[in-house]
Amino acid sequence: MQGGKNGYTIAEYFSATEFINKMPILTDIILNINPFVINKTFTAIEGEQIFENCVTHIAKLRVDVRNTSDNGQPGESLIDGGIIYETKDKSNLKTHKTVNIPLENPLVFPEDGLFIVVEWIVTEDIGKHDSVTPGIWCTQSKDGSTSWDKWPAGTSWKQIN
């Protein structure tokens, strides 16, 4: 599971060979979201310092589909910069945990594969030990697809598998 904080971005690569016997058209992105800490306060401990009443914020997510760059990491957006998804808009999220995000236009699956990218965005001020929900459960594909992340915001992509 990957949890987010403001500006944290994760990218999951999917190879086209994984879908060789299926229709190579992408119409929706399906995310499994872990919403169990929404609207919850907590205590954070760092060394000998205790931070009381830290707050868990509800994040907006930017969900994007990107091609593969020359060095194998996420490249340019294939859907004009992504789709903003607000977890608070899904009233039954605690029950279902699955979010179906339709693309505005269907996308032909590229031969060299693609990345599904999720970025956590919080517009309000957050403290050093505040947390941003939701977490996302990642599933590695059968052919060894890889995950990448960017943290802190503004840094380069790093492979995490």
Stockholm file with secondary structure:
# STOCKHOLM 1.0

chainA/1-161         MQGGKNGYTIAEYFSATEFINKMPILTDIILNINPFVINKTFTAIEGEQIFENCVTHIAKLRVDVRNTSDNGQPGESLIDGGIIYETKDKSNLKTHKTVNIPLENPLVFPEDGLFIVVEWIVTEDIGKHDSVTPGIWCTQSKDGSTSWDKWPAGTSWKQIN
#=GR chainA/1-161 SS CEEECTTCEEEEEECGGGGTTSCCEEEEEEEEEECTTTTCEEEEEETTEEEEEEEEEECEEEEEEEEECTTSSEEEESSTTCEEEEGGGCTTHHHHCEEEEEEEEEEECCTTCEEEEEEEECCSCCCTTCEEEEEECCCCCTTCCCEEEECSTTSCCEECC
#=GC SS_cons         CEEECTTCEEEEEECGGGGTTSCCEEEEEEEEEECTTTTCEEEEEETTEEEEEEEEEECEEEEEEEEECTTSSEEEESSTTCEEEEGGGCTTHHHHCEEEEEEEEEEECCTTCEEEEEEEECCSCCCTTCEEEEEECCCCCTTCCCEEEECSTTSCCEECC
//
